[in-house]
């Protein structure tokens, strides 16, 4: 049964991190929430966040070693997720290997953990608001999440991506 809407508490403000997100990242969360509803998913998950992030934040594209062709392939896999390959995830809540992030209504534990980690990554580099590269890096922390599964299926070397994002963090700090 298709969920008409995620609960109002699926809003990032309910999770306590809305004020820690850049304007662009807030728009990504809003888009990911719409994507989850459209897909009939009861929870916003890490693949929803990854899909909307890659579609809407060109700053993350530079982290992919394969450049634009790899980003296009990744988007192709993300679209396939919404039209079939992700059906095996339907009705199952994505958990987090860290165990954190539980209890944010409308969010999978893994997605809530990733968003909190993005805010933490921003704070570690001295910024108050998390940016797209912070979220992309945070999505890679949980190597068992749906976003990382999609990255692997699209042929992304996750270790190489992590290294590139670590460099991006340094550029965000000095830039």
Secondary structure, DSSP 4 states (H G I P E B T S, - for coil): ---S---GGGSHHHHT-GGGB-HHHHHHHHHHHHHHHHHT-SSB-HHHHHHHHHHH-GGGGGG-TTHHHHHHHHHHHHHHHHHTGGGGGTTPPP--TT--STT-TTB-HHHHHHHHHHHHHHHHTT-SSB-HHHHHHHHHHSTTSHHHHHHHHTT--HHHHHHHHHHHHHHHHH-
